[in-house]
Amino acid sequence: MRYQGSLDFHRDMAERIGILAVNFGTPESPAPRDVRRFLARMLSDPRVVELPRPLWLPILYGLILPLRPARVAPKYRKIWSAQGSPLREQSQQLRAALSSVLAQRMMAPFSVEFAMLYGTPTVPESLQRLRAAGAQRIVVLPLFPQYCGATTAAVYDQVNAELARWRWLPELRFIAEYHDQPEYIHALCESVAQHWRAHGRTSHLLISFHGIPERYFHQGDPYFCKCQKTGRLVAEELLLAEGDWSVTFQSRFGRAEWLRPYTMETLAAMPRRAIKDVTVICPGFAVDCLETLEEIDVENRAAFMRAGGERFEYVPALNARPEHSTLLANLLARHCQGWTEVDMSLLPAQAPRDTSA
């Protein structure tokens, strides 16, 4: 083990709070070689695929990586913009907005860095930037509202792996989830209500989350329950009747059973139940990415329309909306109490919402 000594301790160093916001990741480009590099890093993480390495790695490198990048790359090309990856672009915009709101809350110097589990900037790179800025206290914010071993715990692993190389460790706080925070639910509902006011209300709200293998749930992962609670709270705040909303799971990979019901199967069956207009929201994604822009708004939209659907509305992720940066800033400010004074009087009051179409 080699401990890094540079940039660790200076007696005249001013104290600073570091904020590390971490998202999942994206390829550097939609080219198959970059997609392959991204998939290799993601799928080789034991947190993502919980199989013995001697069993899984030959499958990954012998069967999946030679074939899957060529199939996935065209999907990325559909959503790629002149600015590059939507996930990276929206995450950077969210970081800037978050820094702006925090400047009104925090009574001490702070720095905000963004990192990705499987992409750039990496978790080690962003932590090192916080250390170079003088951060002696760090709050880690995984941008995954519902705790899951495959995402939130992977952030914990990577943060600790980097800190294991440091001699002088910062004080560390880790935000595990915010799936039922009132401000988060309020922001989700406001995004739906604004969409309905602009485009008209549909008869059904489908709340789609990224899936995980069902056996992870049976082994103790609380993700399924966290998703169900988020869905229920959204439905309650929007005053939806039973039958007017549902929770589903998307992005199934492989042959194993994943959390049900599956999003695409549910959408394809809706027209047979006389549900021909639907609004879809994906609360588990802090910013839009391949799984929302292509899987939901292209593939799942097509499946619904082929089955006889007439109207499909996708509500974008919270992205850099003011409500999103504000709720995250308030969440971080609460976790920083005791480290610095926080102006909690700036926390916004929640106004009643008009949910009529």
C-alpha positions in Angstrom: 0.0 0.0 0.0 1.4 3.4 -1.0 0.1 6.5 0.8 0.0 9.8 -1.0 1.9 12.5 0.9 1.6 15.5 -1.4 -1.1 18.1 -0.8 -2.1 16.4 2.4 -1.3 18.9 5.2 -0.3 22.5 5.5 -0.6 24.4 8.8 -1.9 27.5 7.1 -4.5 25.7 4.9 -7.9 27.3 5.2 -10.7 24.9 6.1 -13.1 24.1 3.2 -16.1 21.8 2.8 -16.1 19.5 -0.2 -19.2 18.3 -2.0 -18.8 15.2 -4.2 -21.9 14.4 -6.4 -21.6 11.1 -8.1 -23.6 9.7 -11.1 -23.5 6.4 -12.9 -21.5 7.0 -16.1 -21.5 7.3 -19.8 -19.1 6.5 -22.7 -16.7 9.1 -23.9 -18.3 8.9 -27.3 -20.9 6.7 -29.1 -18.2 4.9 -30.9 -18.2 1.1 -30.3 -14.7 1.2 -28.8 -15.7 3.8 -26.2 -19.0 2.0 -25.5 -17.0 -1.3 -25.0 -14.6 0.5 -22.5 -17.6 1.8 -20.6 -19.4 -1.5 -20.5 -16.3 -3.4 -19.5 -15.7 -1.1 -16.5 -19.4 -1.2 -15.4 -20.0 -4.9 -15.9 -16.8 -6.0 -14.2 -17.8 -4.3 -11.0 -18.9 -6.9 -8.5 -21.5 -4.5 -7.2 -23.2 -4.5 -10.6 -23.0 -8.2 -11.4 -22.9 -10.3 -8.3 -21.4 -13.5 -9.7 -18.1 -15.2 -8.9 -15.4 -13.6 -11.0 -14.0 -16.9 -12.4 -17.5 -17.6 -13.7 -18.5 -14.1 -14.9 -15.4 -12.6 -16.4 -15.0 -15.3 -19.2 -18.7 -14.6 -20.1 -18.1 -10.9 -20.1 -15.0 -10.8 -22.1 -15.7 -13.8 -24.3 -19.4 -13.3 -25.2 -20.8 -9.9 -24.1 -18.1 -7.4 -24.9 -17.3 -8.7 -28.4 -21.0 -8.3 -29.4 -22.9 -5.9 -27.2 -21.0 -2.6 -27.9 -21.9 -2.8 -31.6 -25.6 -3.1 -30.7 -25.6 -0.4 -28.0 -23.5 2.2 -29.9 -26.4 3.1 -32.3 -28.6 3.8 -29.3 -26.1 6.3 -27.9 -25.8 7.9 -31.3 -29.5 8.6 -31.3 -29.3 10.7 -28.1 -25.8 12.2 -28.6 -25.8 16.0 -29.0 -23.3 18.6 -30.2 -22.3 19.0 -26.5 -21.7 15.2 -26.2 -23.3 12.9 -23.7 -26.7 14.2 -22.3 -25.9 12.6 -18.9 -22.5 14.4 -18.7 -23.9 17.7 -20.0 -26.9 17.7 -17.7 -24.8 16.6 -14.7 -22.4 19.5 -15.2 -25.3 21.9 -15.5 -26.7 20.5 -12.3 -23.3 20.9 -10.6 -23.2 24.6 -11.6 -26.8 25.2 -10.4 -26.1 23.4 -7.1 -23.0 25.5 -6.5 -25.1 28.6 -7.1 -27.8 27.6 -4.6 -25.3 26.4 -2.0 -23.6 29.8 -2.1 -26.7 31.2 -0.5 -26.9 28.5 2.2 -23.3 27.8 3.3 -21.5 30.1 5.8 -18.1 28.6 5.0 -15.9 28.1 1.9 -16.9 25.1 -0.2 -16.2 23.3 -3.4 -18.5 21.1 -5.5 -17.1 18.4 -7.8 -19.0 16.0 -10.0 -17.8 12.4 -10.7 -19.0 9.2 -12.4 -18.7 5.6 -11.3 -17.9 4.4 -14.8 -16.7 7.4 -16.8 -14.9 10.7 -16.5 -14.3 12.5 -14.3 -13.7 9.5 -12.1 -14.3 9.4 -8.3 -10.6 9.4 -7.5 -9.9 12.4 -9.8 -12.7 14.5 -8.3 -11.7 13.6 -4.7 -8.2 14.6 -5.5 -9.4 18.0 -6.8 -11.3 18.5 -3.6 -8.2 17.7 -1.6 -6.1 20.1 -3.7 -8.8 22.8 -3.0 -8.2 22.3 0.7 -11.4 20.3 1.6 -10.9 18.8 5.0 -14.6 17.8 5.3 -16.4 16.0 2.5 -20.0 15.2 1.9 -20.6 12.4 -0.7 -23.9 12.7 -2.6 -24.7 9.7 -4.8 -27.3 10.9 -7.3 -29.4 7.8 -6.8 -32.5 8.8 -4.8 -33.4 5.1 -4.0 -30.6 3.2 -2.2 -29.3 0.2 -4.2 -26.3 -1.9 -3.7 -25.5 -1.7 -7.4 -25.3 2.1 -7.4 -25.1 3.7 -4.0 -22.8 1.1 -2.5 -20.6 1.2 -5.5 -20.0 4.9 -4.8 -19.1 4.0 -1.2 -16.6 1.4 -2.5 -14.9 3.8 -4.9 -14.7 6.6 -2.4 -13.2 4.3 0.3 -10.8 2.8 -2.2 -9.4 6.2 -3.0 -9.3 7.4 0.6 -7.3 4.2 1.5 -4.4 5.8 -0.4 -4.4 9.0 1.6 -2.4 9.6 4.7 -4.5 12.5 6.1 -8.2 11.6 5.8 -11.0 14.2 5.7 -14.1 14.0 7.9 -16.6 12.2 5.7 -20.4 12.1 5.5 -22.3 10.0 3.1 -25.9 10.6 2.0 -27.3 7.1 1.4 -30.7 8.1 -0.1 -33.4 10.7 -0.4 -36.2 8.7 -1.9 -38.9 10.0 0.5 -37.7 13.5 1.2 -40.7 15.9 0.9 -38.7 18.3 -1.4 -37.8 15.5 -3.7 -41.3 14.2 -4.0 -42.5 17.8 -4.4 -40.1 18.4 -7.3 -41.1 15.2 -9.1 -44.8 16.1 -8.7 -44.2 19.7 -9.9 -42.5 18.4 -13.0 -45.5 16.2 -13.8 -48.0 18.9 -13.0 -46.1 21.4 -15.2 -46.0 18.9 -18.1 -49.8 18.2 -17.8 -50.5 21.9 -17.7 -48.5 22.4 -20.9 -49.5 19.2 -22.8 -52.7 18.0 -21.2 -53.3 15.3 -18.6 -53.3 11.6 -19.5 -55.5 8.9 -17.9 -52.5 7.0 -16.4 -49.1 7.9 -14.8 -46.5 5.1 -15.2 -43.6 5.5 -12.7 -40.6 3.6 -14.2 -37.5 2.7 -12.2 -34.3 1.0 -13.4 -34.5 -2.7 -12.5 -32.2 -5.1 -10.7 -32.1 -8.9 -10.6 -34.9 -10.2 -8.4 -32.4 -12.3 -6.3 -30.7 -9.1 -5.1 -34.0 -8.1 -3.5 -34.4 -11.6 -1.8 -30.8 -11.3 -0.6 -31.7 -8.1 1.3 -31.3 -5.1 -1.1 -34.0 -2.6 -0.1 -34.2 -0.9 -3.5 -37.6 -2.4 -4.5 -39.2 -1.0 -1.3 -37.6 2.4 -1.7 -39.0 2.6 -5.3 -42.5 1.6 -4.2 -42.5 4.3 -1.5 -41.4 7.0 -3.9 -44.1 5.9 -6.3 -46.8 5.9 -3.6 -45.8 9.3 -2.3 -45.9 10.8 -5.8 -49.3 9.4 -6.4 -50.6 10.7 -3.1 -49.3 14.2 -3.7 -50.8 14.3 -7.2 -54.1 13.0 -5.7 -54.2 10.0 -8.1 -56.8 7.4 -7.6 -55.9 3.7 -7.4 -55.7 2.3 -11.0 -54.6 5.7 -12.4 -50.9 5.0 -11.7 -48.4 2.1 -11.5 -44.8 1.4 -10.7 -42.7 -0.6 -13.1 -39.1 -1.6 -13.7 -37.0 -1.2 -16.9 -33.6 -2.0 -18.4 -33.6 -5.7 -17.9 -30.3 -7.4 -18.9 -29.6 -11.1 -19.3 -32.0 -14.1 -18.8 -32.5 -13.9 -15.0 -35.7 -12.7 -13.5 -35.6 -9.0 -12.6 -37.9 -6.9 -10.6 -41.4 -6.9 -12.0 -43.6 -5.7 -13.5 -41.5 -4.9 -16.5 -42.0 -1.4 -18.0 -42.2 -2.5 -21.7 -44.6 -5.4 -21.0 -46.8 -3.1 -19.0 -47.0 -0.4 -21.7 -47.7 -3.0 -24.4 -50.6 -4.4 -22.4 -52.2 -1.0 -21.5 -54.2 -0.5 -24.8 -55.9 -3.9 -24.2 -57.1 -2.5 -20.9 -58.4 0.6 -22.7 -55.5 2.8 -21.4 -54.5 4.5 -24.6 -52.8 7.7 -23.2 -50.0 7.5 -20.7 -47.5 9.8 -19.0 -44.2 8.2 -18.0 -41.8 9.5 -15.4 -38.5 8.0 -14.2 -37.8 9.2 -10.7 -34.7 7.1 -10.2 -32.7 9.0 -12.8 -31.4 12.4 -11.5 -30.6 13.5 -15.1 -31.7 12.2 -18.5 -29.5 9.5 -20.1 -29.7 6.5 -22.4 -32.2 4.7 -20.3 -34.7 7.6 -20.4 -34.1 9.3 -23.7 -33.7 6.2 -25.8 -35.1 3.2 -23.9 -38.2 5.0 -22.6 -38.9 7.8 -25.0 -38.0 5.8 -28.2 -38.2 2.1 -27.6 -41.0 2.0 -25.0 -42.9 4.7 -26.8 -42.8 2.6 -30.0 -44.0 -0.5 -28.1 -46.9 1.4 -26.6 -48.0 2.9 -29.9 -47.7 -0.4 -31.8 -49.9 -2.1 -29.3 -52.7 0.5 -30.0 -51.7 3.4 -27.8 -52.6 6.8 -29.0 -50.7 9.3 -26.8 -47.4 8.8 -25.0 -45.9 11.6 -22.8 -42.4 11.4 -21.3 -41.7 13.8 -18.5 -38.0 14.7 -18.5 -35.8 14.0 -15.5 -35.3 16.8 -13.0 -32.0 17.6 -14.6 -30.9 21.1 -13.7 -34.4 22.4 -12.9 -34.4 25.0 -10.1 -36.4 22.7 -7.9 -33.7 20.0 -8.3 -30.7 22.1 -7.4 -32.6 23.6 -4.5 -33.7 20.3 -3.0 -30.1 18.9 -3.3 -28.7 22.1 -1.8 -31.0 21.9 1.1 -30.2 18.2 1.6 -26.5 18.9 1.6 -26.9 21.9 3.9 -28.7 19.8 6.5 -25.9 17.2 6.3 -23.3 20.0 6.8 -24.8 21.2 10.1 -22.3 21.1 12.8 -19.5 21.8 10.3 -20.6 25.3 9.5 -23.5 27.6 10.1 -26.3 27.2 7.6 -28.9 29.8 6.7 -31.9 27.5 7.0 -34.3 30.5 6.7 -33.7 30.2 3.0 -35.4 26.9 2.7 -38.4 27.4 0.5 -41.9 26.8 1.7 -44.0 24.4 -0.4 -47.0 25.9 -2.0 -50.2 23.9 -2.8 -50.2 22.5 -6.3 -52.9 22.7 -8.9 -52.9 19.3 -10.6 -55.8 19.9 -12.9 -55.2 19.4 -16.6 
